[in-house]
């Protein structure tokens, strides 16, 4: 198990194998992950606490919708799906995914992290 500090909070990677990965994401109020998609990685998300604003589109270039996901709700993110997690209050969620943890294509990032395009 390992903790990874992020500008939006932190994650606890509690499982990492060649077949799957498991994380707990702690997103601080007022913060958001990058607007991103994955080329290979698939994720299943379960919100433990808080209300998550999920920005999503079926693919980059498609219109983005926002869905409020409450504690106890689950959703899936498939490869190619554009998404951003935003927390207006503290949010804790479980993410179980395929093992490609570095498969992140950032299109926009509030924190100027590497890999963000200007488009």
DRENDO-1510 file (C-alpha; in Angstrom, 1 decimal, always signed):
<recs>
REC; n; res; u; v; w
REC; 1; UNK; +0.0; +0.0; +0.0 .
REC; 2; UNK; +1.3; +3.5; -0.8 .
REC; 3; UNK; +0.1; +7.1; -0.6 .
REC; 4; UNK; +0.6; +9.4; -3.5 .
REC; 5; UNK; +0.1; +13.2; -2.8 .
REC; 6; UNK; -1.6; +15.1; -5.5 .
REC; 7; UNK; -2.4; +18.8; -5.9 .
REC; 8; UNK; -6.1; +18.0; -5.5 .
REC; 9; UNK; -5.7; +15.8; -2.4 .
REC; 10; UNK; -4.1; +12.3; -2.3 .
REC; 11; UNK; -4.7; +8.7; -3.3 .
REC; 12; UNK; -4.0; +5.5; -1.5 .
REC; 13; UNK; -3.0; +2.7; -3.9 .
REC; 14; UNK; -4.1; -0.4; -1.9 .
REC; 15; UNK; -3.9; -3.0; -4.7 .
REC; 16; UNK; -1.6; -3.1; -7.8 .
REC; 17; UNK; -1.2; -6.3; -9.8 .
REC; 18; UNK; -0.6; -7.1; -13.4 .
REC; 19; UNK; -4.4; -7.6; -13.8 .
REC; 20; UNK; -6.1; -4.8; -11.7 .
REC; 21; UNK; -5.4; -1.9; -9.4 .
REC; 22; UNK; -7.4; -0.4; -6.5 .
REC; 23; UNK; -7.2; +3.1; -5.1 .
REC; 24; UNK; -8.9; +5.4; -2.6 .
REC; 25; UNK; -9.1; +8.9; -3.9 .
REC; 26; UNK; -9.4; +11.8; -1.4 .
REC; 27; UNK; -10.4; +14.9; -3.2 .
REC; 28; UNK; -10.3; +18.2; -1.2 .
REC; 29; UNK; -13.2; +20.6; -1.4 .
REC; 30; UNK; -12.8; +23.1; -4.3 .
REC; 31; UNK; -10.4; +20.9; -6.2 .
REC; 32; UNK; -10.6; +18.8; -9.4 .
REC; 33; UNK; -8.6; +16.2; -11.3 .
REC; 34; UNK; -7.5; +17.0; -14.8 .
REC; 35; UNK; -9.9; +16.8; -17.8 .
REC; 36; UNK; -8.6; +13.5; -19.2 .
REC; 37; UNK; -9.2; +10.2; -20.9 .
REC; 38; UNK; -7.5; +6.9; -21.0 .
REC; 39; UNK; -6.4; +5.0; -24.2 .
REC; 40; UNK; -6.5; +1.5; -22.5 .
REC; 41; UNK; -7.4; +1.9; -18.8 .
REC; 42; UNK; -11.0; +1.1; -17.7 .
REC; 43; UNK; -12.2; +2.2; -14.3 .
REC; 44; UNK; -15.1; +1.4; -12.0 .
REC; 45; UNK; -15.8; +4.1; -9.3 .
REC; 46; UNK; -17.8; +3.9; -6.1 .
REC; 47; UNK; -18.3; +7.1; -4.1 .
REC; 48; UNK; -17.9; +6.5; -0.3 .
REC; 49; UNK; -18.6; +10.0; +0.9 .
REC; 50; UNK; -19.4; +13.5; -0.4 .
REC; 51; UNK; -20.9; +14.6; -3.7 .
REC; 52; UNK; -18.8; +14.3; -6.8 .
REC; 53; UNK; -19.4; +16.4; -9.9 .
REC; 54; UNK; -18.5; +14.2; -12.8 .
REC; 55; UNK; -17.8; +16.0; -16.0 .
REC; 56; UNK; -18.0; +13.5; -18.8 .
REC; 57; UNK; -18.3; +13.0; -22.6 .
REC; 58; UNK; -18.3; +9.9; -24.7 .
REC; 59; UNK; -15.0; +11.1; -26.4 .
REC; 60; UNK; -12.8; +14.2; -26.7 .
REC; 61; UNK; -14.5; +16.8; -28.8 .
REC; 62; UNK; -18.0; +15.7; -27.8 .
REC; 63; UNK; -20.2; +18.0; -25.6 .
REC; 64; UNK; -19.4; +17.7; -21.9 .
REC; 65; UNK; -22.2; +17.0; -19.4 .
REC; 66; UNK; -22.0; +17.2; -15.6 .
REC; 67; UNK; -23.6; +14.6; -13.3 .
REC; 68; UNK; -23.7; +14.8; -9.5 .
REC; 69; UNK; -22.7; +11.5; -8.1 .
REC; 70; UNK; -23.7; +10.9; -4.4 .
REC; 71; UNK; -22.2; +8.7; -1.8 .
REC; 72; UNK; -23.3; +5.1; -2.5 .
REC; 73; UNK; -23.4; +5.6; -6.3 .
REC; 74; UNK; -21.2; +3.8; -8.8 .
REC; 75; UNK; -20.2; +4.4; -12.4 .
REC; 76; UNK; -17.9; +3.1; -15.1 .
REC; 77; UNK; -15.3; +4.9; -17.2 .
REC; 78; UNK; -14.4; +3.1; -20.4 .
REC; 79; UNK; -11.3; +3.8; -22.5 .
REC; 80; UNK; -11.7; +7.0; -24.6 .
REC; 81; UNK; -14.3; +8.5; -22.3 .
REC; 82; UNK; -13.5; +12.1; -21.4 .
REC; 83; UNK; -13.9; +12.8; -17.6 .
REC; 84; UNK; -13.0; +15.1; -14.7 .
REC; 85; UNK; -13.8; +14.6; -11.0 .
REC; 86; UNK; -14.6; +17.8; -9.2 .
REC; 87; UNK; -15.3; +18.1; -5.5 .
REC; 88; UNK; -17.2; +21.1; -4.1 .
REC; 89; UNK; -17.0; +19.4; -0.7 .
REC; 90; UNK; -14.5; +16.7; +0.4 .
REC; 91; UNK; -15.0; +13.5; -1.6 .
REC; 92; UNK; -13.7; +10.0; -1.0 .
REC; 93; UNK; -14.1; +7.4; -3.7 .
REC; 94; UNK; -12.9; +3.9; -4.5 .
REC; 95; UNK; -11.5; +3.3; -7.9 .
REC; 96; UNK; -10.9; -0.2; -9.2 .
REC; 97; UNK; -9.3; -0.4; -12.7 .
REC; 98; UNK; -7.2; -2.2; -15.2 .
REC; 99; UNK; -3.5; -1.9; -14.2 .
REC; 100; UNK; -2.4; +0.9; -16.6 .
REC; 101; UNK; -2.1; +3.6; -13.9 .
REC; 102; UNK; +0.1; +5.9; -16.1 .
REC; 103; UNK; -2.4; +5.8; -19.0 .
REC; 104; UNK; -3.6; +9.4; -18.7 .
REC; 105; UNK; -4.1; +11.9; -21.6 .
REC; 106; UNK; -4.6; +15.3; -20.0 .
REC; 107; UNK; -6.5; +17.9; -22.0 .
REC; 108; UNK; -6.8; +20.5; -19.2 .
REC; 109; UNK; -5.2; +20.7; -15.7 .
REC; 110; UNK; -5.8; +23.4; -13.1 .
REC; 111; UNK; -2.3; +22.7; -11.6 .
REC; 112; UNK; -0.2; +22.9; -14.8 .
REC; 113; UNK; +1.0; +19.3; -14.6 .
REC; 114; UNK; +3.1; +17.9; -17.4 .
REC; 115; UNK; +1.2; +16.3; -20.3 .
REC; 116; UNK; -1.5; +19.0; -20.4 .
REC; 117; UNK; -2.1; +20.3; -23.9 .
REC; 118; UNK; -3.1; +23.9; -24.7 .
REC; 119; UNK; -6.0; +22.7; -26.9 .
</recs>
